[in-house]
């Protein structure tokens, strides 16, 4: 979930960080960091988190009889 209480600390989700490339973040407090780095100044920004895509529903187990009235 996006707003859960215990978020894993990562510079990619921090208010102070700005993503530069695939695995680098520019932190206004610590400079250039990797995405997996973390520090005690971490402050979570939910807008930077990209949620996982939902799995598509599997309708193959249903017949046409299930959809008829």
PyMOL Python script that loads the backbone (N, CA, C, O; Angstrom):
from pymol import cmd

cmd.read_pdbstr("""\
ATOM      1  N   UNK A   1       0.831  -1.189   0.000  1.00  0.00           N
ATOM      2  CA  UNK A   1       0.000   0.000   0.000  1.00  0.00           C
ATOM      3  C   UNK A   1       0.874   1.250   0.000  1.00  0.00           C
ATOM      4  O   UNK A   1       2.017   1.227   0.456  1.00  0.00           O
ATOM      5  N   UNK A   2       0.336   2.296  -0.499  1.00  0.00           N
ATOM      6  CA  UNK A   2       1.099   3.533  -0.576  1.00  0.00           C
ATOM      7  C   UNK A   2       1.252   4.233   0.769  1.00  0.00           C
ATOM      8  O   UNK A   2       2.285   4.850   1.030  1.00  0.00           O
ATOM      9  N   UNK A   3       0.247   4.147   1.618  1.00  0.00           N
ATOM     10  CA  UNK A   3       0.241   4.929   2.851  1.00  0.00           C
ATOM     11  C   UNK A   3       0.379   4.069   4.098  1.00  0.00           C
ATOM     12  O   UNK A   3      -0.121   4.452   5.155  1.00  0.00           O
ATOM     13  N   UNK A   4       1.035   2.930   4.012  1.00  0.00           N
ATOM     14  CA  UNK A   4       1.206   2.101   5.198  1.00  0.00           C
ATOM     15  C   UNK A   4       2.215   2.746   6.146  1.00  0.00           C
ATOM     16  O   UNK A   4       3.003   3.600   5.738  1.00  0.00           O
ATOM     17  N   UNK A   5       2.184   2.339   7.392  1.00  0.00           N
ATOM     18  CA  UNK A   5       3.013   2.979   8.422  1.00  0.00           C
ATOM     19  C   UNK A   5       4.496   2.649   8.280  1.00  0.00           C
ATOM     20  O   UNK A   5       5.338   3.535   8.430  1.00  0.00           O
ATOM     21  N   UNK A   6       4.827   1.397   7.994  1.00  0.00           N
ATOM     22  CA  UNK A   6       6.236   0.995   7.937  1.00  0.00           C
ATOM     23  C   UNK A   6       6.681   0.867   6.494  1.00  0.00           C
ATOM     24  O   UNK A   6       6.508  -0.183   5.874  1.00  0.00           O
ATOM     25  N   UNK A   7       7.246   1.919   5.967  1.00  0.00           N
ATOM     26  CA  UNK A   7       7.763   1.958   4.601  1.00  0.00           C
ATOM     27  C   UNK A   7       9.263   1.683   4.659  1.00  0.00           C
ATOM     28  O   UNK A   7       9.966   2.216   5.517  1.00  0.00           O
ATOM     29  N   UNK A   8       9.743   0.855   3.749  1.00  0.00           N
ATOM     30  CA  UNK A   8      11.174   0.606   3.681  1.00  0.00           C
ATOM     31  C   UNK A   8      11.871   1.902   3.283  1.00  0.00           C
ATOM     32  O   UNK A   8      11.454   2.571   2.337  1.00  0.00           O
ATOM     33  N   UNK A   9      12.902   2.247   3.985  1.00  0.00           N
ATOM     34  CA  UNK A   9      13.617   3.490   3.703  1.00  0.00           C
ATOM     35  C   UNK A   9      14.418   3.341   2.422  1.00  0.00           C
ATOM     36  O   UNK A   9      15.178   2.386   2.260  1.00  0.00           O
ATOM     37  N   UNK A  10      14.245   4.286   1.520  1.00  0.00           N
ATOM     38  CA  UNK A  10      14.964   4.283   0.261  1.00  0.00           C
ATOM     39  C   UNK A  10      15.049   5.719  -0.239  1.00  0.00           C
ATOM     40  O   UNK A  10      14.082   6.474  -0.132  1.00  0.00           O
ATOM     41  N   UNK A  11      16.170   6.087  -0.769  1.00  0.00           N
ATOM     42  CA  UNK A  11      16.329   7.449  -1.289  1.00  0.00           C
ATOM     43  C   UNK A  11      15.374   7.732  -2.451  1.00  0.00           C
ATOM     44  O   UNK A  11      15.080   8.892  -2.739  1.00  0.00           O
ATOM     45  N   UNK A  12      14.897   6.703  -3.108  1.00  0.00           N
ATOM     46  CA  UNK A  12      13.972   6.885  -4.230  1.00  0.00           C
ATOM     47  C   UNK A  12      12.622   7.424  -3.768  1.00  0.00           C
ATOM     48  O   UNK A  12      11.928   8.078  -4.546  1.00  0.00           O
ATOM     49  N   UNK A  13      12.233   7.161  -2.511  1.00  0.00           N
ATOM     50  CA  UNK A  13      10.938   7.593  -1.987  1.00  0.00           C
ATOM     51  C   UNK A  13      11.043   8.784  -1.042  1.00  0.00           C
ATOM     52  O   UNK A  13      10.058   9.135  -0.393  1.00  0.00           O
ATOM     53  N   UNK A  14      12.193   9.402  -0.951  1.00  0.00           N
ATOM     54  CA  UNK A  14      12.424  10.476   0.013  1.00  0.00           C
ATOM     55  C   UNK A  14      12.056  11.845  -0.569  1.00  0.00           C
ATOM     56  O   UNK A  14      12.172  12.077  -1.773  1.00  0.00           O
ATOM     57  N   UNK A  15      11.616  12.729   0.300  1.00  0.00           N
ATOM     58  CA  UNK A  15      11.272  14.099  -0.091  1.00  0.00           C
ATOM     59  C   UNK A  15      12.512  14.842  -0.585  1.00  0.00           C
ATOM     60  O   UNK A  15      12.418  15.673  -1.489  1.00  0.00           O
ATOM     61  N   UNK A  16      13.649  14.553  -0.008  1.00  0.00           N
ATOM     62  CA  UNK A  16      14.883  15.269  -0.329  1.00  0.00           C
ATOM     63  C   UNK A  16      15.566  14.769  -1.593  1.00  0.00           C
ATOM     64  O   UNK A  16      16.499  15.410  -2.076  1.00  0.00           O
ATOM     65  N   UNK A  17      15.122  13.633  -2.144  1.00  0.00           N
ATOM     66  CA  UNK A  17      15.791  13.045  -3.297  1.00  0.00           C
ATOM     67  C   UNK A  17      15.072  13.308  -4.612  1.00  0.00           C
ATOM     68  O   UNK A  17      13.848  13.435  -4.653  1.00  0.00           O
ATOM     69  N   UNK A  18      15.851  13.388  -5.684  1.00  0.00           N
ATOM     70  CA  UNK A  18      15.335  13.534  -7.037  1.00  0.00           C
ATOM     71  C   UNK A  18      16.020  12.496  -7.916  1.00  0.00           C
ATOM     72  O   UNK A  18      17.248  12.460  -7.990  1.00  0.00           O
ATOM     73  N   UNK A  19      15.244  11.660  -8.576  1.00  0.00           N
ATOM     74  CA  UNK A  19      15.820  10.608  -9.413  1.00  0.00           C
ATOM     75  C   UNK A  19      16.504  11.218 -10.632  1.00  0.00           C
ATOM     76  O   UNK A  19      15.932  12.060 -11.323  1.00  0.00           O
ATOM     77  N   UNK A  20      17.735  10.781 -10.886  1.00  0.00           N
ATOM     78  CA  UNK A  20      18.493  11.264 -12.036  1.00  0.00           C
ATOM     79  C   UNK A  20      18.428  10.267 -13.182  1.00  0.00           C
ATOM     80  O   UNK A  20      17.998  10.603 -14.286  1.00  0.00           O
ATOM     81  N   UNK A  21      18.854   9.050 -12.918  1.00  0.00           N
ATOM     82  CA  UNK A  21      18.875   7.993 -13.924  1.00  0.00           C
ATOM     83  C   UNK A  21      18.211   6.765 -13.331  1.00  0.00           C
ATOM     84  O   UNK A  21      17.424   6.871 -12.390  1.00  0.00           O
ATOM     85  N   UNK A  22      18.526   5.602 -13.879  1.00  0.00           N
ATOM     86  CA  UNK A  22      17.889   4.365 -13.425  1.00  0.00           C
ATOM     87  C   UNK A  22      18.143   4.068 -11.952  1.00  0.00           C
ATOM     88  O   UNK A  22      17.212   3.705 -11.233  1.00  0.00           O
ATOM     89  N   UNK A  23      19.363   4.211 -11.495  1.00  0.00           N
ATOM     90  CA  UNK A  23      19.678   3.821 -10.126  1.00  0.00           C
ATOM     91  C   UNK A  23      20.433   4.880  -9.337  1.00  0.00           C
ATOM     92  O   UNK A  23      21.144   4.545  -8.389  1.00  0.00           O
ATOM     93  N   UNK A  24      20.296   6.144  -9.705  1.00  0.00           N
ATOM     94  CA  UNK A  24      20.935   7.218  -8.944  1.00  0.00           C
ATOM     95  C   UNK A  24      19.908   8.264  -8.540  1.00  0.00           C
ATOM     96  O   UNK A  24      18.943   8.539  -9.253  1.00  0.00           O
ATOM     97  N   UNK A  25      20.155   8.836  -7.367  1.00  0.00           N
ATOM     98  CA  UNK A  25      19.268   9.850  -6.807  1.00  0.00           C
ATOM     99  C   UNK A  25      20.119  11.021  -6.347  1.00  0.00           C
ATOM    100  O   UNK A  25      21.170  10.826  -5.736  1.00  0.00           O
ATOM    101  N   UNK A  26      19.676  12.221  -6.636  1.00  0.00           N
ATOM    102  CA  UNK A  26      20.360  13.418  -6.162  1.00  0.00           C
ATOM    103  C   UNK A  26      19.659  13.892  -4.904  1.00  0.00           C
ATOM    104  O   UNK A  26      18.498  14.300  -4.950  1.00  0.00           O
ATOM    105  N   UNK A  27      20.361  13.841  -3.776  1.00  0.00           N
ATOM    106  CA  UNK A  27      19.814  14.238  -2.483  1.00  0.00           C
ATOM    107  C   UNK A  27      20.328  15.626  -2.142  1.00  0.00           C
ATOM    108  O   UNK A  27      21.521  15.898  -2.273  1.00  0.00           O
ATOM    109  N   UNK A  28      19.440  16.498  -1.709  1.00  0.00           N
ATOM    110  CA  UNK A  28      19.876  17.853  -1.361  1.00  0.00           C
ATOM    111  C   UNK A  28      20.645  17.869  -0.036  1.00  0.00           C
ATOM    112  O   UNK A  28      21.303  18.861   0.279  1.00  0.00           O
ATOM    113  N   UNK A  29      20.572  16.801   0.732  1.00  0.00           N
ATOM    114  CA  UNK A  29      21.287  16.712   2.004  1.00  0.00           C
ATOM    115  C   UNK A  29      22.613  15.966   1.886  1.00  0.00           C
ATOM    116  O   UNK A  29      23.596  16.356   2.515  1.00  0.00           O
ATOM    117  N   UNK A  30      22.653  14.879   1.075  1.00  0.00           N
ATOM    118  CA  UNK A  30      23.824  14.005   1.016  1.00  0.00           C
ATOM    119  C   UNK A  30      24.516  13.949  -0.336  1.00  0.00           C
ATOM    120  O   UNK A  30      25.596  13.366  -0.434  1.00  0.00           O
ATOM    121  N   UNK A  31      23.937  14.533  -1.389  1.00  0.00           N
ATOM    122  CA  UNK A  31      24.555  14.491  -2.704  1.00  0.00           C
ATOM    123  C   UNK A  31      24.046  13.332  -3.536  1.00  0.00           C
ATOM    124  O   UNK A  31      22.906  12.898  -3.368  1.00  0.00           O
ATOM    125  N   UNK A  32      24.884  12.824  -4.439  1.00  0.00           N
ATOM    126  CA  UNK A  32      24.493  11.733  -5.332  1.00  0.00           C
ATOM    127  C   UNK A  32      24.529  10.421  -4.552  1.00  0.00           C
ATOM    128  O   UNK A  32      25.534  10.084  -3.926  1.00  0.00           O
ATOM    129  N   UNK A  33      23.415   9.686  -4.599  1.00  0.00           N
ATOM    130  CA  UNK A  33      23.267   8.424  -3.872  1.00  0.00           C
ATOM    131  C   UNK A  33      22.683   7.377  -4.808  1.00  0.00           C
ATOM    132  O   UNK A  33      22.191   7.707  -5.886  1.00  0.00           O
ATOM    133  N   UNK A  34      22.737   6.124  -4.399  1.00  0.00           N
ATOM    134  CA  UNK A  34      22.056   5.076  -5.154  1.00  0.00           C
ATOM    135  C   UNK A  34      20.628   4.951  -4.642  1.00  0.00           C
ATOM    136  O   UNK A  34      20.297   5.476  -3.579  1.00  0.00           O
ATOM    137  N   UNK A  35      19.793   4.266  -5.388  1.00  0.00           N
ATOM    138  CA  UNK A  35      18.381   4.124  -5.031  1.00  0.00           C
ATOM    139  C   UNK A  35      18.216   3.373  -3.717  1.00  0.00           C
ATOM    140  O   UNK A  35      17.293   3.664  -2.956  1.00  0.00           O
ATOM    141  N   UNK A  36      19.081   2.424  -3.439  1.00  0.00           N
ATOM    142  CA  UNK A  36      18.947   1.598  -2.238  1.00  0.00           C
ATOM    143  C   UNK A  36      19.518   2.240  -0.987  1.00  0.00           C
ATOM    144  O   UNK A  36      19.318   1.720   0.111  1.00  0.00           O
ATOM    145  N   UNK A  37      20.222   3.354  -1.120  1.00  0.00           N
ATOM    146  CA  UNK A  37      20.772   4.030   0.057  1.00  0.00           C
ATOM    147  C   UNK A  37      19.660   4.603   0.921  1.00  0.00           C
ATOM    148  O   UNK A  37      18.538   4.828   0.467  1.00  0.00           O
ATOM    149  N   UNK A  38      20.013   4.833   2.187  1.00  0.00           N
ATOM    150  CA  UNK A  38      19.069   5.439   3.123  1.00  0.00           C
ATOM    151  C   UNK A  38      19.847   6.192   4.190  1.00  0.00           C
ATOM    152  O   UNK A  38      21.010   5.881   4.448  1.00  0.00           O
ATOM    153  N   UNK A  39      19.219   7.171   4.807  1.00  0.00           N
ATOM    154  CA  UNK A  39      19.870   7.913   5.877  1.00  0.00           C
ATOM    155  C   UNK A  39      18.828   8.294   6.928  1.00  0.00           C
ATOM    156  O   UNK A  39      17.638   8.029   6.759  1.00  0.00           O
ATOM    157  N   UNK A  40      19.285   8.917   8.010  1.00  0.00           N
ATOM    158  CA  UNK A  40      18.379   9.256   9.096  1.00  0.00           C
ATOM    159  C   UNK A  40      17.486  10.453   8.761  1.00  0.00           C
ATOM    160  O   UNK A  40      16.542  10.733   9.501  1.00  0.00           O
ATOM    161  N   UNK A  41      17.756  11.155   7.678  1.00  0.00           N
ATOM    162  CA  UNK A  41      16.920  12.293   7.265  1.00  0.00           C
ATOM    163  C   UNK A  41      15.787  11.883   6.337  1.00  0.00           C
ATOM    164  O   UNK A  41      15.115  12.738   5.759  1.00  0.00           O
ATOM    165  N   UNK A  42      15.574  10.599   6.193  1.00  0.00           N
ATOM    166  CA  UNK A  42      14.533  10.081   5.309  1.00  0.00           C
ATOM    167  C   UNK A  42      13.163  10.602   5.718  1.00  0.00           C
ATOM    168  O   UNK A  42      12.774  10.525   6.884  1.00  0.00           O
ATOM    169  N   UNK A  43      12.445  11.131   4.746  1.00  0.00           N
ATOM    170  CA  UNK A  43      11.070  11.576   4.942  1.00  0.00           C
ATOM    171  C   UNK A  43      10.279  11.084   3.741  1.00  0.00           C
ATOM    172  O   UNK A  43      10.568  11.454   2.603  1.00  0.00           O
ATOM    173  N   UNK A  44       9.289  10.257   3.997  1.00  0.00           N
ATOM    174  CA  UNK A  44       8.545   9.565   2.949  1.00  0.00           C
ATOM    175  C   UNK A  44       7.673  10.518   2.142  1.00  0.00           C
ATOM    176  O   UNK A  44       6.964  11.352   2.705  1.00  0.00           O
ATOM    177  N   UNK A  45       7.731  10.389   0.813  1.00  0.00           N
ATOM    178  CA  UNK A  45       6.870  11.137  -0.096  1.00  0.00           C
ATOM    179  C   UNK A  45       6.052  10.129  -0.895  1.00  0.00           C
ATOM    180  O   UNK A  45       6.594   9.483  -1.792  1.00  0.00           O
ATOM    181  N   UNK A  46       4.749   9.972  -0.595  1.00  0.00           N
ATOM    182  CA  UNK A  46       3.941   8.958  -1.278  1.00  0.00           C
ATOM    183  C   UNK A  46       3.767   9.209  -2.769  1.00  0.00           C
ATOM    184  O   UNK A  46       3.444   8.278  -3.507  1.00  0.00           O
ATOM    185  N   UNK A  47       3.967  10.417  -3.227  1.00  0.00           N
ATOM    186  CA  UNK A  47       3.806  10.716  -4.658  1.00  0.00           C
ATOM    187  C   UNK A  47       4.952  10.142  -5.493  1.00  0.00           C
ATOM    188  O   UNK A  47       4.806   9.991  -6.706  1.00  0.00           O
ATOM    189  N   UNK A  48       6.071   9.825  -4.879  1.00  0.00           N
ATOM    190  CA  UNK A  48       7.210   9.279  -5.616  1.00  0.00           C
ATOM    191  C   UNK A  48       7.146   7.764  -5.752  1.00  0.00           C
ATOM    192  O   UNK A  48       7.930   7.178  -6.498  1.00  0.00           O
ATOM    193  N   UNK A  49       6.247   7.141  -5.061  1.00  0.00           N
ATOM    194  CA  UNK A  49       6.154   5.687  -5.096  1.00  0.00           C
ATOM    195  C   UNK A  49       5.246   5.254  -6.235  1.00  0.00           C
ATOM    196  O   UNK A  49       4.139   5.773  -6.381  1.00  0.00           O
ATOM    197  N   UNK A  50       5.704   4.308  -7.040  1.00  0.00           N
ATOM    198  CA  UNK A  50       4.915   3.789  -8.154  1.00  0.00           C
ATOM    199  C   UNK A  50       4.325   2.456  -7.714  1.00  0.00           C
ATOM    200  O   UNK A  50       5.073   1.510  -7.469  1.00  0.00           O
ATOM    201  N   UNK A  51       3.005   2.357  -7.609  1.00  0.00           N
ATOM    202  CA  UNK A  51       2.403   1.103  -7.142  1.00  0.00           C
ATOM    203  C   UNK A  51       2.550  -0.003  -8.176  1.00  0.00           C
ATOM    204  O   UNK A  51       2.681   0.253  -9.373  1.00  0.00           O
ATOM    205  N   UNK A  52       2.526  -1.241  -7.685  1.00  0.00           N
ATOM    206  CA  UNK A  52       2.604  -2.390  -8.571  1.00  0.00           C
ATOM    207  C   UNK A  52       1.315  -2.520  -9.365  1.00  0.00           C
ATOM    208  O   UNK A  52       0.240  -2.157  -8.887  1.00  0.00           O
ATOM    209  N   UNK A  53       1.429  -3.039 -10.574  1.00  0.00           N
ATOM    210  CA  UNK A  53       0.244  -3.250 -11.395  1.00  0.00           C
ATOM    211  C   UNK A  53      -0.542  -4.440 -10.867  1.00  0.00           C
ATOM    212  O   UNK A  53       0.036  -5.433 -10.426  1.00  0.00           O
ATOM    213  N   UNK A  54      -1.848  -4.333 -10.915  1.00  0.00           N
ATOM    214  CA  UNK A  54      -2.699  -5.432 -10.475  1.00  0.00           C
ATOM    215  C   UNK A  54      -2.639  -6.566 -11.494  1.00  0.00           C
ATOM    216  O   UNK A  54      -2.537  -6.336 -12.699  1.00  0.00           O
ATOM    217  N   UNK A  55      -2.703  -7.792 -10.983  1.00  0.00           N
ATOM    218  CA  UNK A  55      -2.686  -8.940 -11.885  1.00  0.00           C
ATOM    219  C   UNK A  55      -4.005  -8.998 -12.636  1.00  0.00           C
ATOM    220  O   UNK A  55      -5.056  -8.722 -12.058  1.00  0.00           O
ATOM    221  N   UNK A  56      -3.967  -9.351 -13.912  1.00  0.00           N
ATOM    222  CA  UNK A  56      -5.217  -9.454 -14.672  1.00  0.00           C
ATOM    223  C   UNK A  56      -6.068 -10.607 -14.152  1.00  0.00           C
ATOM    224  O   UNK A  56      -5.548 -11.635 -13.718  1.00  0.00           O
ATOM    225  N   UNK A  57      -7.377 -10.418 -14.202  1.00  0.00           N
ATOM    226  CA  UNK A  57      -8.301 -11.446 -13.740  1.00  0.00           C
ATOM    227  C   UNK A  57      -8.311 -12.611 -14.717  1.00  0.00           C
ATOM    228  O   UNK A  57      -8.190 -12.424 -15.928  1.00  0.00           O
ATOM    229  N   UNK A  58      -8.456 -13.814 -14.177  1.00  0.00           N
ATOM    230  CA  UNK A  58      -8.502 -15.022 -14.995  1.00  0.00           C
ATOM    231  C   UNK A  58      -9.957 -15.475 -15.114  1.00  0.00           C
ATOM    232  O   UNK A  58     -10.514 -16.061 -14.186  1.00  0.00           O
ATOM    233  N   UNK A  59     -10.556 -15.198 -16.255  1.00  0.00           N
ATOM    234  CA  UNK A  59     -11.953 -15.551 -16.485  1.00  0.00           C
ATOM    235  C   UNK A  59     -12.094 -16.870 -17.244  1.00  0.00           C
ATOM    236  O   UNK A  59     -13.201 -17.234 -17.641  1.00  0.00           O
ATOM    237  N   UNK A  60     -11.005 -17.582 -17.448  1.00  0.00           N
ATOM    238  CA  UNK A  60     -11.070 -18.820 -18.212  1.00  0.00           C
ATOM    239  C   UNK A  60     -11.812 -19.931 -17.463  1.00  0.00           C
ATOM    240  O   UNK A  60     -12.278 -20.885 -18.084  1.00  0.00           O
ATOM    241  N   UNK A  61     -11.923 -19.820 -16.167  1.00  0.00           N
ATOM    242  CA  UNK A  61     -12.599 -20.862 -15.399  1.00  0.00           C
ATOM    243  C   UNK A  61     -14.131 -20.749 -15.458  1.00  0.00           C
ATOM    244  O   UNK A  61     -14.833 -21.631 -14.963  1.00  0.00           O
ATOM    245  N   UNK A  62     -14.641 -19.688 -16.050  1.00  0.00           N
ATOM    246  CA  UNK A  62     -16.090 -19.486 -16.167  1.00  0.00           C
ATOM    247  C   UNK A  62     -16.588 -19.912 -17.554  1.00  0.00           C
ATOM    248  O   UNK A  62     -15.878 -19.774 -18.551  1.00  0.00           O
ATOM    249  N   UNK A  63     -17.799 -20.423 -17.597  1.00  0.00           N
ATOM    250  CA  UNK A  63     -18.434 -20.818 -18.852  1.00  0.00           C
ATOM    251  C   UNK A  63     -19.406 -19.736 -19.298  1.00  0.00           C
ATOM    252  O   UNK A  63     -19.644 -18.767 -18.577  1.00  0.00           O
ATOM    253  N   UNK A  64     -19.959 -19.905 -20.478  1.00  0.00           N
ATOM    254  CA  UNK A  64     -20.989 -18.980 -20.953  1.00  0.00           C
ATOM    255  C   UNK A  64     -22.246 -19.051 -20.087  1.00  0.00           C
ATOM    256  O   UNK A  64     -22.988 -18.073 -19.997  1.00  0.00           O
ATOM    257  N   UNK A  65     -22.489 -20.176 -19.460  1.00  0.00           N
ATOM    258  CA  UNK A  65     -23.644 -20.308 -18.577  1.00  0.00           C
ATOM    259  C   UNK A  65     -23.544 -19.394 -17.362  1.00  0.00           C
ATOM    260  O   UNK A  65     -24.563 -18.954 -16.830  1.00  0.00           O
ATOM    261  N   UNK A  66     -22.361 -19.115 -16.937  1.00  0.00           N
ATOM    262  CA  UNK A  66     -22.167 -18.237 -15.783  1.00  0.00           C
ATOM    263  C   UNK A  66     -22.547 -16.790 -16.106  1.00  0.00           C
ATOM    264  O   UNK A  66     -22.871 -16.017 -15.205  1.00  0.00           O
ATOM    265  N   UNK A  67     -22.508 -16.431 -17.372  1.00  0.00           N
ATOM    266  CA  UNK A  67     -22.809 -15.056 -17.776  1.00  0.00           C
ATOM    267  C   UNK A  67     -24.235 -14.888 -18.281  1.00  0.00           C
ATOM    268  O   UNK A  67     -24.646 -13.768 -18.586  1.00  0.00           O
ATOM    269  N   UNK A  68     -24.979 -15.943 -18.376  1.00  0.00           N
ATOM    270  CA  UNK A  68     -26.338 -15.825 -18.896  1.00  0.00           C
ATOM    271  C   UNK A  68     -27.337 -15.662 -17.745  1.00  0.00           C
ATOM    272  O   UNK A  68     -27.077 -16.059 -16.609  1.00  0.00           O
ATOM    273  N   UNK A  69     -28.475 -15.071 -18.074  1.00  0.00           N
ATOM    274  CA  UNK A  69     -29.514 -14.872 -17.056  1.00  0.00           C
ATOM    275  C   UNK A  69     -30.534 -15.955 -17.069  1.00  0.00           C
ATOM    276  O   UNK A  69     -31.472 -15.930 -16.272  1.00  0.00           O
TER     277      UNK A  69
END
""", "prot")
cmd.dss("prot")
cmd.show_as("cartoon", "prot")
cmd.util.cbc("prot")
cmd.orient("prot")
